[in-house]
Amino acid sequence: MNYKKTKEFAQILDNDDPLASYQSQFHFPYQRDGNKHIYLCGNSLGLQSKKTSDFVNQELEDWKTLGVEGHFHARNPWLPYHEFLSESYSKIIGAKATEVIAMNTLSVNLHLMLVSFYRPSKKRFKIIIEDDAFPSDIYAVESHISHHGLDPDKVLIKLKPRKGEAALRTGDITKYIKENSSEIALIMLGGVNYYTGQVFDMQKITKVAKENKIIVGFDLAHAAGNIKLALHEWGVDFAVWCSYKYLNSGPGSVGGVFIHEKHHEKSIPRFAGWWGHDKDSRFKMPDKFIPINTAEGWQLSNPPILSLAAVRASLSLFDEVGMENLIDKSKKLTSYLVFLMENLSSNRISIITPEERGCQISIRVLNGNKQLFDEITTRGVIADWREPDVIRVAPVPLYNSYMDVFNFYKILEDIL
Ligand SMILES: *Cc1c(COP(=O)(O)O)cnc(C)c1O
């Protein structure tokens, strides 16, 4: 598509946008002067949809009027409430409904998955991660290595991009895997790197890993609700994600897990809790744990319904729009942003996000000078700054317009 750097053109794109009406279904933060912020921070915390309060209020109301009976008689009974999310999640993640479960939060889920899927042996004990992985992921993985009595400095392999490059090359990742396969127990990468916005070729990496009998897990914090995923088909072993970024489910809301059905057999080791126990006998309170034969078998506790209600409100919008339509718009919207950025002739900034990307763009600022970020913030843009030198901006197809992107560009142009 031939983009133009005029306000009129942004308006034309908005007029042609089949998803434009969804903007009015979200609450936007306002500036003191009464104008909307230009919100480009869905990569960190997605906006609240106007459906959220209805969904949460329904559960508050049922709790008020039914008390404990709500487990069975609420409009949406709490006992099976988590099951109401699986179908929607399966479409976002590219999985069977039995392979996904909404539970806990991301770092907790990563720990639970490492319990089941990091089983180091004398020969195979190494874990591959990207060098600039999110700190929580590194802490989690290193703590499991130590827990097994091993030395993280020797066991955790952090893959670095080539000198002078910001993104890892798929070929370099797969080459490393092939050359070191006999020692690798687990590959644990972000689906989309939180810092650079790079989308990893999960399909190719999984294929090479599986050919070499290596377990593969992905952290989809920045991928879920952002890019096309087909975890079941690719044969990924497990994945974890949070629901408050592109999934707009509110701060700290319940996250999710994917466990491929090939692992659903009951013997797989795990940390257990009563909500993972066979549903027919759960309330007979037996001593012996019999896991449910799906991803639900990894649940520990009965879940926070108020939080799940917010997730459910959000997923109902994803159901309505569909990932394909969302991604269609996302590609156009972010390409438009990149086009405009490339028209800024300033050596103060450069885009480090490669072509393989979701909606986020990471802008490297010369000398890590945060002043540029402070200036765009003063002018009403909500984006985020990541040390040492990056501004992340993410136009979100569900609630951002082409005009948002254009206005952001005008602000940058003016400052630069
Ligand atoms: C946001 C994010 C997290 C956050 O973890 P929580 O347990 O939800 O606090 C973890 N990993 C990555 C890659 C993230 O982007």
The ligand as an SDF file (V2000), in Angstrom:
LIG
                    3D

 15 15  0  0  0  0  0  0  0  0999 V2000
    4.7620   -8.7620   31.0980 C   0  0  0  0  0  0  0  0  0  0  0  0
    5.6660   -9.9130   31.1250 C   0  0  0  0  0  0  0  0  0  0  0  0
    5.7640  -10.7240   32.2600 C   0  0  0  0  0  0  0  0  0  0  0  0
    5.0150  -10.3610   33.5120 C   0  0  0  0  0  0  0  0  0  0  0  0
    4.8770  -11.4170   34.3880 O   0  0  0  0  0  0  0  0  0  0  0  0
    3.7400  -11.4100   35.5180 P   0  0  0  0  0  0  0  0  0  0  0  0
    3.9690  -12.6680   36.2070 O   0  0  0  0  0  0  0  0  0  0  0  0
    2.4210  -11.3050   34.8100 O   0  0  0  0  0  0  0  0  0  0  0  0
    3.9630  -10.2130   36.3870 O   0  0  0  0  0  0  0  0  0  0  0  0
    6.5900  -11.8370   32.1970 C   0  0  0  0  0  0  0  0  0  0  0  0
    7.2940  -12.1280   31.0620 N   0  0  0  0  0  0  0  0  0  0  0  0
    7.2220  -11.3500   29.9670 C   0  0  0  0  0  0  0  0  0  0  0  0
    7.9820  -11.7040   28.7310 C   0  0  0  0  0  0  0  0  0  0  0  0
    6.4210  -10.2180   29.9710 C   0  0  0  0  0  0  0  0  0  0  0  0
    6.3770   -9.4360   28.8980 O   0  0  0  0  0  0  0  0  0  0  0  0
  1  2  1  0
  2  3  1  0
  2 14  2  0
  3  4  1  0
  3 10  2  0
  4  5  1  0
  5  6  1  0
  6  7  2  0
  6  8  1  0
  6  9  1  0
 10 11  1  0
 11 12  2  0
 12 13  1  0
 12 14  1  0
 14 15  1  0
M  END
$$$$
